[in-house]
Amino acid sequence: MAPPTSPRRSLQINQSAEHAGMTLHGAPQPPRSCLDRGTRSATTTPEMEMLRRRVWQQQGVVSLHLEDITDPWLRQAIQNEAVRRWGPRQKETNHGR
């Protein structure tokens, strides 16, 4: 007959299993983070448009690409306001896309 496993021995077994990368069936998954960028694909243009629409309708926040604004006066006015509020943009060759 095998000796009963003490609570301390059981704890050591569970800790060693965690360090070995093993999980028990039905055990909770480790916490997920929104900072885990390796598991999600890039947001597509239609997804971004749906997000912009929802944010505008629900929160009154507008998200525009300056390149999409065809009126030069309006584009410059929006750019001036953004620079006034948040400072100049960093120079990028891909315009954030």
N, C-alpha and C positions, 0 to 999 in steps of 0.2 A: 504494500500500500504506500503510495507517494505521500510525503508530508504536505500538509496544507500550505498554500502560498500565503505568506504574510502580506498585509496591506503595503508595507514598505517595498517588498519584492515586486509586487504588482505595479507600483508606481515606477520603479526602475525599469521594468519591462516596457511600460507605456512610453516613458521618456526616450528610451533607446530606439523604439520603433519610430518615433517622430523624427529623430535625428537621422535615421536611415532612409527617410523619404517614404516610409510605408504608412498607409492609413488603414484603419479598420472600416469594414463595410458599414455604411450607415453613419459614419462619423461626420461631424459638421465640416464643411469646407473652410479653408483658411480665409480670412477677410480679403475682400477685393478692394482695389483702389482705383479711383478715376485717373490716377497718375500712371497706371500700367498701360503704356502706349503700344506695347508689342502685340496685343491681342485684338485690336480693333482696326479695321480698314479705314482708309481716309474717307472723309465725308464727301459725298458726291454733290455736284451742282444742284440737282433737284432737291436733295435733302437739305442743303443750305437755304434754298429758296423757301421751302416749307417752314424751316426754323425761323427765318426772317419774318415770314408772314405771321406766324404764331406769336412771336415776340412783339411785333407791332400791334396786333389785335388785342393781346392780353395785357401788355405792359406799356404800350406807347413808345417803344424804343425802335429807332430806325437804324438799319445797317445797310450802307450803300458802298459800292465800289466807285471811286472817283472816275475811273475809266469808263463806267457805264453811263455817266451823266453827259449828255451831248451838248447842252447849253454851256458855253464857256464861262459866262458871267455867273451862273448858278453854281457850276463846279468850283470856281474860284472862291465864291462866298462860303460854300460848305468847307472847303479846305482851310480858309482863313479862320473860321470858327473852331475847327478841330485843332489847329495849331495853337490858337489862343487858349483853349481849354487844356489840352494835353501835351503840348509841345510838338516840335517837328518830328516827322517820321524818320526812321532809320533808313538809310539808302540800301535798297535791295535791287537785285537785277531781275528777280522774278515777281515783283510786286505782290508778294505774299501768297501767290498761287502756286 
